[in-house]
Amino acid sequence: RGPEPWRKRPRGYDEGHSANVVRVTGELKAARAALNEAQRLWESGSDPAAVLDPGRLLHLDAALLRAERRFNEALDRLDDAAAVSRSPEAALIQKGFTLEVMGNYERAIETLREAVPVVERKGDRRLRNFLNFNLAVNLCHANRFAEAADLAKQVRDLATETGDEILTHRATWLDGRVAAGQGRIREALALLGQARRAFAARDMSYDVLLALLEEAGLLLDKGKVGEVQGRARGLNKAF
């Protein structure tokens, strides 16, 4: 209800989220068409009471640009989102993830650390744990395993305390990556296998694939080709 300009703006906001669902399914052309329409509705409308977050569609557009591999545009959009959004910390976390996908791990770490004081001020423990997890992953990429181990323990402790089972299992996967980086191969294989089985029980195929590929790499380094062949059947099933 209400004036037409107002009705257009929530419609654009809503359709932006629908476009994001399409992006997650991998239908990028359809997602782009849907998001363009959402942006058209948003820009042709008005929100005089400032009900809606002005940075949200920018954030969603950045996620789509990242999926389209238009990385520099995605980073620019996230900078725009951080400047106007009511959740600038979310834009910073997504910027860190975009930099990780680009392989720029040190810059990703710097960006994620920028988000820490903002997240702490908001007091959102779940978001802080998500931030710590992403930061630890990038520290592993950068071969800074001792720092990653400290964060991994924080992630596990808070995930256990809050009952977040999925993040608890991802913390196990993270512990496996840290163990591998520190040369504790037997422990790493045990942790990665534990995480993989937990992911498989929840049909989390992408996470299963990550754990399987890392196990395979460690086993190949040890010359255990037969065990890798056995795990390859798991890769086929997950794919």
Buried (B, 14 or more C-beta within 10 A) or exposed (E): EEEEEBBBBBBBBEBBBBBBEBBEEEBBEEBBEBBEBBBEBBEEBBBEEEEBBBBBBBBBBBBBBBBBEBBEBBBBBBBBBBEEBEBBBBBBBBBBBBBBEBEBBEBBBEBBEBBBEBBBEEEBBEBBBBBBBBBBBBBBBBEBBEBBBEBBBBBBEBBEEEEBEEBBBBBBBBBBBBBBBBEBBEBBBBBBBBBBEBBBEEEBEEBBBBBBEBBBEBBEEEEBEEBBEEBEEBBEEBE
